[in-house]
Amino acid sequence: MVRFWTDDGNCFGVPFHQVIAVNYSPRAQTLLIHCSVGSILVTGPKAEAFLERFCEHKVALVKADGKDILRVSVAHQQGKSEE
């Protein structure tokens, strides 16, 4: 499981097997992860490094630090909401 601490202070835990697809944009330094809760956006100069470790199941937590990871946000799937 990997935990995503979002910019609004919420934490979402997603089992690796619930990841549907990922897309990394080098130009925008942005990683988009499609999973069971919706789409998770990870932005920053270290987003690609995070992707490499994520694909190897070697990461358990991501949280924006203002330097390497600038933003972490979640767009919920339609019909799913934050409780």
C-alpha positions, 0 to 999 in steps of 0.5 A: 500500500502507498499513502498519498498525503494531499495538499488539503491535509487528507491521506489516501491509502491505495493498494498497489494492485488497485492502480489502473494506469500511470502517466508521467509528463517530463515537460510538466514534471507531473505524474498522474496515477489512475486508481480505485479512489480516482486520479492522483496528481504528483507534481515536482522535480522528483515526480519521475524518481517517485514513479521509478520507486513506485513501480518497484513497490519501494515507496510507502508514502508521498507528501509535498515538501515544497522542494522535490514534490510540490503538489499532491492532489486527488480528483475523486471518481464520480460517485466516490466522495471524501468522508 
